[in-house]
Amino acid sequence: MDRDAKQTIEEQFTPRERTRRGVLGVGVVGAAATPMRSYLDRFAPFSGSVWDTASDDLPSQVASPYGSATLSYDDDGVPHVSADSEEALYFAAGYAQGADRLFQMDLQRRQMRGQLSAIVGDRALPSDRFHVKMDFAGAAAASRDRLRDSESGRLAEAFAAGVNRHLDRSLPQEFDLLEYEPDPWRPVDTVLASVQISWGLTGSFRTLRKETVAAEMGPDTAETLFPDRLDHDATILGHGDDAAENERTAPSIGRRRIDPELTAWVSAFESPPSVGSNSWVVSGEHTRSGSPILANDPHLPLMAPPVWYEMHLEGPETHTRGVTFPGIPFVVIGENESGAWGLTNAGADTIDFYEYETRDGRYRYGEEYREFDDERRTIEVAGGRDREVTVRKTVHGPVLETESDRDDLRTQVAVSWVGLTATRTSEAILELARSAGIDDVQDALRRFDLPTQNFVYADRDGNTLYRVTGKVPIRYTDDEPVSGTRVFDGSSREGEWPGFVPYGESDWDEFIPYEEMPHAVDPEYIGTANQRIVDDADYPHYFAEAYSAPFRGIRLWNRLDSRVESEQPVTPEFMRTLQRDTHDERAAMFVPTMIDDGRGSVDGAADDLLAELEDWEYRMDRDSRAALVFARFLAHYRDVVFRPRLAAELDDRRDPDEYYGNDWVLVTLPPDSAWFPDGRGAAIAEALDRTAAELEENGWETYGDYNTTAIDHPFDREWLNYPRYPTDGSAASLDNFRAESDVGSSWRQICPLEDASPSQGSFPGGNDGSPFSEHYADQLKRWADGEYKPIPLSTPKTATTAVEFTEGDG
């Protein structure tokens, strides 16, 4: 680093700045996960060791106890690893991830173990308390025990050994700034990373919020705000068929209301609203080449460094390229020499909640009272008093609780979640990387226990596949299957999951059988965008409490159907335009209503904004004024419609935002709805007035002035944060970007399954987690501009060999 650059960074960290409270955002995914915000109370001054990390090059040779391997980096900072044995391959892969993402891996591990307070102080206590009481670490240990003697378990050991080779080197600067050193990486930490991903994609407390609204505002209001099914015909399976009529049942009102502090606390640690993804596969019957084409772009929190890590691995049994989550040895989304695969969230219900009758500190279960399984644990707090926490468990799972002196409040619930038992997903991911065709893939997916995902696949033999992965429980009350849409009476043994053993090894026989999970073999074309998978009347089991709003799914099917019906062949170019499609179906549905109801009700600046929407084609493009108007109008309209009534009728300790209906609910409310006390036109007019004032205050002229890539490092310091770029897309467009929550297309890939056309990808940031690296954010501008790079299944000739691994213990 040159002297001027070093001085610039030092100036940004004046003594006063170093002691200011910054924001710590820890990515939780999945998965994928939402950023959890906690404040830094302590930040050490810069020291010489921080500057050492700026120029700490990798050694040219590293001893490996597993044998020889080569680690090369291409022009985008992507590691290409080749090795003579699988163990040597994954040792080198661990070494690469340790070099590029060690602090990120450690921070996420600390979050899941409830150890953030030990480095940032007591402001992380709510997060630590939640994660300790859920005992995610205990669940990871159960899976580790299950996998210890498997090949994926042995390769995880080699991977961990590779990561740990960095502990004796200069550590990333974040460790110096927080004044701590990481513990060695262990194979169980890799399992814990997969638990984190799964929780971020399937952990939801929607049931608690809906039952709260039902108890306090009535079941009809609860069903309006949290409908189990949205009225559309864009299902993944059965698309084009007449939608089946689904019998809806109003939610039961609980015996006691849920403590608002409990709901608010736990809701902070679930996935962000509408986190989702797109994927589609088109068979060779409709492509120019005659070979299938697959596309996938998972929508997850956009972070610095990114939630994904890109890599290319080539060993005796593995030859794959794609992305994985830091801390995971195996490629999660990508391709190998036989085929390509992608994943989107399925929305299956894999979590339930239970309440109990208690007496003398015990809980009733059936005809007997049982002792809670209690264990005292200590949460270490930097610069403060350590805290004792009771980890309490029942036969159903961990207990989450708050203290209240009000008898009318439900202050504790037990949680059953599939991820709290031993799972085998890492075996499935490894087998996908080694698969030689569709039969191998189908066999691998039998062990894909968690998370539930829409899996799409295409291979070079012309096969295509869609299948929902994961284990979905069948709940029973009195030997009768029931849905999981309410809090169960655990004392009466309602909603039991036969065979489920929290923190142990479960028997999956009573879960939905693999053969009965939604799937399609060799579909001509199919698309997923987190919408409803199948109509309930066409499926024999309760599958999901709710699905995402179908805006993206509607647009995806419209474009795929139109292309196929036009008899124009599908090409990689078409796939790219589809992935970058900025049409917003919310606008297409609601702007005509805005104009009709708003005309004559507004004047001045608000009337001018309404005129901007005339003749607009509903594209959320960065240079569009109309897109800006609609995006900000919708945010204000959401508040105008929902906030006043929710704030008046819910307990004042609740944040009304948590109980807003989704955007499908919002834009389909009829004009005579109780949510419009002064009429829908008045609500539209008020939201337009607020929008006009906001645009003037901020000086925003086009959508790109607002819709920028505000992707920040956990420390939220200017020199660590990514650059800001205007970009396209919205929460409801296929080109997915959500400026209000920093969520969007976290990786884009297009894979033509033909030799003549290499795969392409796009990455929102850089592969190296060090801000001193040229690859820290080097791909972000291309991603923001909708550009792609080649991602061939080979090492580029321009790749530079960074490390040769030689036989030895080191």
N, C-alpha and C positions, 0 to 999 in steps of 0.2 A: 504494500500500500504506500502511495506517495505521501509526502509531508502535508501537502495541501488537503488531501482527503482526510488524513488523520486529524488535522486541525479542525476541519468542518464538523466532524463527529464530536470532537471534544467540546466545541462551542455549543452543540445541541444538548450536552449534558453538563450544564453549569452546576456548581454545588447546590444551588436552590432546586434545579430541575431534578437532580438525583434523588432528592428527598420528597418530591411531590408524589402523590398517589397516582399511579397509572392503572391501566386496566389489564387484567390477565384474562385472556379468552382461551379456554382449553377446548379443542375440537372434540366433539362427541359424535361419532357416527355409528356411521355408517355410515356406514354406515355410518353413518354414517353416521349422527350424529349432529346436535346443535352446539354452537359455541356457548359455553357456560362462562358468565362474566363474574369475576371476583377481583377485588382490588389489592394492589401491591402496597404494602405498608413499608417495605424496606427494599432498598436498591443500593448495593455497594458502589462506591466510586470506581472509576476505571483504574485498572492496575496494569502493570506490564504484561501480565499473563493474558489479558484480554487482547492485547495487540499481537501476542504470539499466535493466536488463533487465526489472525488475518493472513499469515504467510506460512502456516504449518502445512507444508506439502506432504502427501502420502509418501512413505518409503517405497523405493523401487522394488524391494523384495521383502516378503513376509513369510515366516515359517508357518506351515500348516500341519497339524497332526493327522490330517486326512489325505494329504497328497497334493500333487501339483494342480494349479489352476492359473488362469489369466484373467485379470480385470482391466478392461479398456473402457474409455469414455468417449462418446461421440460429440459432435459439435453442439448438442443441446444438453450435455451433461448427463446423458442417460448411460448407465453402466451396462456393459456387455460382458457376461461372465461365461467362460468355457472351462471345462475341467474333465479329468480322466475318470472321476468317480462321482457319484451323486453326493456323497458326504463332502468331498472337496468343493463341489459346486455350491452347496448351500453354506459352507463355511465362508467362501468368498462372497456370497450374496449377503451374509450377515455382516461381513467386514464393510461392504459397500454401504449398507444401510446405516451402520454405525458411524461411518465417515460423514454421511450426508444428513442424517436425521436423528442423531443420538438424543439431543435435548427434547425434541418432540416426542420421541418414544418414551423417554423417562417421565415427562410431564403427564402424558396420557395414562401411563401406568400408575403414577401417583394419584391421579384423580380417581381411577377405578378402585384403588386400595384405600382411599380416604386419607391421603397423606399430603394434601396440598398445604394445609395449615402449617406443617413443619417447615415449609420454605417461604410462605408468603404471609403468615400471621392469621389472626382469628377471623378475618373477613371470609376466609374459605371454609369456616366451620359448617355452615348449612350444607355445602357440597360434601364435605368429609363425613358429616353425620349421616347423610342419605346413603352414601356409598358403603360406609361401614355397616349400617343396619341392613342393607340389602345383601351384604356379604358376597359381592361379586367375586372377590378373591377366593372364597370357599368353593364357589361354583367352578372357577377355573381350575382349582386343585382337583376337583372330582373328574373333570374332563382330562386333565393331565394324567391322573391315575389310569383312566380308561385307555389312554393312547400311549402310555409309556413304552410298551413293547412293540408298538406298531412301527412301520417304516416312517410314517410322518412324524412320530414321536422321536425317533432316532435322528432324523434330519433336523428337527427343531433343536436338538442338542448341538449339532454341528453349527447351525445358524447362530445359536447363542454364543458359542465359543468364538465365532468370527466377530460378533458385535463386541465382545469383551476385550478383544485385542486393542481397542481404543482407550481403555481405561487407564493405561499407563502413558498415553500421549497427552498433548495439550488438549484439554476439553473445550467444547464449544463455549463461546463467550458468555452465554446465558448462565452457565454454572458459576462462573466467576462473579457475575453481577448479583446473583442470589446467594453467593457464598456457601455452596454446598457441593458435594461430589456424589455422583450416582452410584447406586449399588450395582453389582454385576447383573447383567441380563440373564434370566433363567428361562428354560423352556416353558415353565408355567406362565411367564409373562407374555409369551406369544399366544397362549391360549386366552389369557386375560384380554389381550388386544382384540381377539375375535369375539369375546363376550361383549366388549365395549361396542364393537360394530353392530352386533346383533341387537343390543339394547337400544342403540340409537335408531334402529330401523323398526323395531317391533314393540318397544316399551312405551305404553300409552296409558294415561290416566283419564281418558275420555269418559269412561264409565262413571267415575266419581263426579265429574262435572255435570254429566247429564242427570244423574240421580239427584244432585244438589238442586238443579233447576226444577226437576219434577217435584221435589219436596217443597220448594219454596214458591214456585210460580205455576205449578200444575203440570200434569203429564202432556197436555196438548202443546203448551209452550216448549216443553223439553223436546217434543218430537219435531216442532218447527225449527228449533235451533240446531238440534242434533239428529237429523233424520237418519234412520238406518239405511235407507235406500233412496237414491236420487233418480228422478224420473227421466231416463234417457235410454236410447237403444244402441249405445256405442260400446257394448260389452266386448271383452277380449274374445271370448268364445261365444258362438251363436250369433255373431254379428250379421245383421241383415234379416234375422228372424224377427217375428213379432215379439215384442217384449212381453214376458209373462206377468200376469197380475200377482203381486206379492201381498200376502196378508200381513198387515202390520199390527203389532201389539204395543199399546202404550206402555212406557216403562213403569214398573212398580215403584210406589213411593216408599222409601225406606222408613223404618220405625223411628229413626232419629236422623236429623240433618247432619251432614258431614262438616266437621270443624273446618271453617274456611282457612285457617292457618295450615291445616294438614294438606288440603287440596293445593293451596298456593305453593307450599314447600315442595311437595313431590312433583308438581307440574313443571317446576323449573328444570327438571332433569329428564325430560322426555324429548323426543325429536321435535324439531321446529315444525310449525304448522305447514302442511303441504309439501314437506320434503318428499321428493319422488324422483322419477326418471322416465326416460323414453327408450324404447327399443323396438325394432322391427326386423323382420327377415322376409325376403322375397325369393321364391324358388327360381330355378333356371328357366322354368316355363315362361316367365315374364321378363327375363333380363336379356340384354343384347348379347351377352357372352354365352348364354345357355347355362351359366353356373350361378349358384345362389349368391346373394349379397346380404350381409348382416350389418346393422347399425345399432349403436348403443351410446347413450350419454346419461350417466347417473347424475341426478341433481342433489347435491349435498352441500354442506357449508363450505364456502370459499375461504381459504385460510392461507396464512403465510407462516411456514411453508404449507404446500397443499396437502389435502387430506389423502391424496394418492401418491405413490412412488412408482415411477416407471422403470422397468428393467427388462433385460433380455438374457435368458439363461439357456445354455447349451451343454448338456452332459450326456452320458451314455444312454440314459432312459428319458431324459427331459430335453425338449427343445421348444421353448415357448417365449412369447413376448407379450407384454401388456402392462397392466398396473396392479399394484397390491397396496395394502395399507401398511404404513411403517410399523415394523414389528412382526409382520407376517412373512414367512419365507417364500410362499408360493404365489404365482401369478393368479389373481382373482378374476379379472376380466381381461380377455385377450384372445390369442390364437396360438395354435401349434401347426405342425406340418400337415395335419389331417383336417382341422376345422377351426372355427371361431365361435365364441360364445359371449353372451352379455347378460346382465342382470338388472331387474327393476323391482321395486318393492311391491309385494303382492297384497299387503293389507290384511292378511289372515289374522284372526284373533287368537293369540297365543298367551294371553295373560288374563287372570281372574283375581277377584278380591273377595275376602271373607271377613265377616264379623262374628263375634262370639258372646255368649253369656259367660260372665266371669263370677267367681266366688272365692274369697280368701286367697286371691292372687293366682288362681288356677282358671283354666278355661274348660267349658263343657264341650265334649266331642261325643256325640251320640248319647249313650247312657252313662257315661263316666266323666268325671272331672280330671283333667290332666295338668301336670306341671308344665309351664312354659320352659322351653329349652333356652336358658339364659346364660349369657357369657359377658363378662365385663371386659371392655377393651379401652385402651388409652389412645386418644388423639393428641399427638404432640403439636404444640403451638409455638412457632418461632416468636420470640420476644414477648411471650405471654404465658398465662397459666394453662397447663395441659388439662384436657377434659376427659372425663370418664363417660363412656357410652355403653348402654346395655344392648347387646345384640340379642334380640328375642325371636324365637322361631316356634312354629306350630307344625302340625302334620302337613299343612298346606304350603308353608314357606315362611319367609321372614315377616315380621310385624313392623309396620311403620306407624308411628304414633306421635301425638302431641299432647300437651297438658292443658286441661281446661276444667274449670269448676262448674261448667254448665251441663246439667243432666240431659238436656235435649240434643246434645251434639254427639255424633259418632267420632271419637277421637283416635281410633286405631283400626287398621285393616291389615289382614295378612295377605300376602301376595304369592300367587302361583304364577310362574313364568317358565316357559320351556327352557330358557337359557340358564336356569338355576340347577339343572341336572347335567349329568355327563353327556356330552354330545361328541359326534365324530366328523364334524364338517371339514376339519383339516385333512382327513383322509380323502374325502370327496374332492377337495380342491387339488390335492396332489394328483389324484387319478385323472382329473380333467386335463391337467397339463400333459399327461402321458397318453391320453386316449388316442386310439387309432381309428375312430369312427363312431357312428351313432350308437352301436351296441355297447361299447365301452362307456360312453357318456351316460346312457341310461342306467348302467350298472353303478357308476360312480354316484349318481344322484340319489340312489337309495340310501347313501350314507350322509347326504346333505341335510342334517337335522335342523339347523338353524343358521340364518334367519329364513323365514318364508320369503321366497323370491319368485318372480316371473323369469324363468330361465329360457333364453332363446339360443338356438344352435343351428349352424349350417356347416356342411363339410364338402370336401373336394370330390366326393362321390355323388354329389347332388342332393343329399338328404337334408331335410329341415326338421326342426323340432321346437315345440313349445311345451313347457312343463312347469308347474308350480312345485318348488322344492320345499322341504322342511316338514316338521312334525306339527300337526294341528290336533289338539285334544278333542275328544268327544266327551262332553260333560254329562253327568248322570245325577238325577235326583230321584230317589226311590226306583232305581233301575230303569228310568225313562230318560232318553236324551233330552237335553234342554239347551237353550242358547245362552251365551255368556254376556248378556247385555245389562246385567245388574249386579249389585253387590250381593253375594250369597250369604245365607245363614250357615256359617261353618259348624255351629253347634248341632244343627239338624242335619248336617252332612249333605247340604245342597251343593250341586255343581261339582261333584267329585270327579277327579281325573284318575280312573283306575290305572294302576301301574306306575304312577308318577312318584318319584322319590327325590325330593329336593336335596341337593348336595350329595347325591349318591348316583347310582346307575339305575335308570328307569327301564321298565318294560314297555316297548312301544306298540305292543299288540293291540291295545285298546284305542290307539290314536287312529286317525283316518288312514286307511291302508294306502300304500304307495300307488297301487293300481287304480285307486279311486280318487286320487288327487287330480285336479283339472289338468288336462294335457291335450295335445294334438300332435300326431306324428305325420310328417310330410305335408304340412299345410302349404298351399300355393303362396299365400302371403298372410302375415299376421302382425299385429302391432299392439304394443302395451304402453300405457301412460298412466298406470296406477288406478285406472278406472275399474268399475265392477268387472269381475272376471266372468261370472256366469249368473244368470237369473236364478234366484233361490228355488223357484218351482221346478227347475231343471236339474237340481243337484240334491243328492240324498242326505247331506249333512249340513248342520249349521257351520258356516265357514268364516264369516267376518262380521264384526259389529257394524262396520261402515267402510266405505272406500273414499278415495279422493274425488274431488269435483272432476267432472268428465270433460272439461274444456279442451285439454290437449288431446284426449282420446277422440273426441268428435272431429277435430281438425285432422288428426292423423288418418283416421278412416276415410274422411272426405278426400284427402289427397291421394291416398293409396288406391282407393276405389276408382277415382277419376283417371289416374294414370293407367291402371290395368284395363279399364273399359275403353280408353282411347286407343288401345293397341300400340301405343308408343312404348318401346322397351324401357325397362328400368335400368338405369346406369349408375355408376358411382357419382357422376355429376348430379343426377337427380337426387340421390341420397343426401348429398351435401346441401342442396337447396332445401330439402325437407328438414334436415337438422337445424338449418338456419332460418326456418320459416317464422316470421314475426307476427303472423295473424293472431289476434286476441279474440277468442270466441265470446268472452264476456262483453267486449265492446260491440260485437256483431249482434248480440242478444239485447243489449240494454241501451245503446246510444239512440236508436229510434224512439224509445220510451222517454229518454232524457229530453230529446228535442220536442216531442209531442207534449209532455207534461210541463216542461220548463218554459216553452214558448208562451209569452204573455205574463209569466210569473217573475221574470227577472228583467233587470235593465242595467245600463251602464257597463262596467267591466265584465260582469257576469254574463250579460247578453252577448258581449263580444266573444267570450269563451265558447258559448253555445254555438255561435256562428262558425267557429273554427272546426266544429265537428260535422258540419254540412259537407257532404261528398267525400268524407274521409273513408279510406278503404280498410280501416281497423288494423293497420300495421304499426307495431311498436318499434319504430325506427328512430335512431338517435337524432336525426335531423328534422323530426316531425314535431310541429307545435301541437297538433291535435292529440298525439300520443301523450304528450306531457299533460295536457288538460285532462284527458280521461284518467290517467294514472293517479293524479293528485285528487281529482274529483272523487274517484272511487274510495280512496282512503278517508276522505272527509265524510262521504255519504255513509260509509260503514259506521263511523262514530255518531253521526246525526241520527241514524236509524236505531242502533242498538244501545248506545251508552245511556241515554236518559232513563229508560225503563229499567235496565239492568241495575244501574246505580241506585235507583229508588227502591227496588224490590229485593235485591240481594243484600246479605249482611255487609255492612260498610267496611269490613276488613278484607273484602274480596276485590280484586282488580277486575272490573267488568270486561276488559279485553279478553280475558280467558274464556268467556262464555259467549263471545260473538258467534253467530252462525257463519258458515263458510260462504264464499262468494257466490256459489250456486244458489244457496238459500237467499242471499241478499238480492240478487238480480231477478229472482223469480217470485218474490213476495207480491201478492196481488194488490191492486190499488186500494182495496178496502181492508187491508190487514190492520190488526190492532197495533202494529209497529209504526203506523202512520197516524198519530192522533190528529194531526192537522191536514192530512191528505198527503199522498205521495208527491204531488207537485211542490208542496211546501218544503218537503225534505230535500228534494232535488235543488230547489232554489237556494236553500240555506247552504248546502254543500258547494254549490257553484260560487256563492258569495265568499265562502271561506277559501276556496281555491284561488279566486281572483286576488284576494288579499295576500295569500301565501306567495303566489308567483311574483307579485309586485315587491314584496318584502325581500325575497331572495334573488330577484333579478333573473329568474330562469326564463329563457326564451324558447328553447327546444327541449325535447325529451332527454337528449344527451347531457344537458346541464344538470339534470337530476340523476339520471341513470348512469352512474359512474362506478367503476370498480374500486370500492372502498374496502380493500382486503388488507387486514392489519395483522401484524405479528402479535403474539400474546402479550408482549410488553407495551404495545401501542405507543411506540416512539417513532418519530418521523423518519429517522434514518433506518429503522427496521421495517417500516410498513412498505407495502408495494405501491408503485406509482398509481395515480388515478387516471383512468382512461374512460371516455364515454363509450357506451356500447349499446347494443340493441336487445330486444326481448323483454319479456315480463314473466310474472308468475304463471300466466295462463297460456303462453305461447310455447311452441315446440323449441324455438330458440330461447332457452330458459335462463332468465337472470332476474333476481329480486333485490333491487337496491335497498329496500327497507330492511332486509334480513341477511344480506350477504350470502344468499343461497343461489345456486345455479348449476349450469352444466360443468361438473367438476372434472370431466374427461369426455372427450368425443372420439369415437372410433368408427370407421367405416371399413368393412372387410369384404372385398370381392373375393370369392373363393375360386380364383383363376390365377394362373401363373403370370399372365401378361400384365396384370394390374395390381400393384402393391397396395397394402392397407394404408390408411391415412388416419392421423390423430391430431388432437388439439388439446393443449394443456394450460390451465389458468394460473401460470406462475413460473416456477422454476423447480428443477429436481433437487437442487442442493439447498439445504436448510441454512447455510451460512450466509449472512448478509454481505460478507466480504467476497463471496464467490461471484464470478461473472454469470453463473447459472442460477442465481438467486431468484430472479424474476424475468429472465430473458425471453420466456415464451408468452408472457402475459399480453403484450400488445398484439401479437398475432391472433391469440385467442379472442381478445376483445373485438378484433376486426373480422372475425369469422374465418380466419385462414387455417389451413391444415398443413401438416408436415408428413412426409413419408415415414411409415413405421414398418419397414420390411423385416421379415423374419431372418435377418442376417446381420452380421456386424459390418457397418459401413467401412469403406476403405480409408476414410479420413479419421477413423477412431484412433485415439492415442492410448497405447498401453500404459496404464498407471502403475499396476502392481503385478509382479510375478510371485505366485505362491509356490513355495518349495517344501519338500518333505522335511518335517522336523517339528519339535514341540514348541519352539519359540521361547 
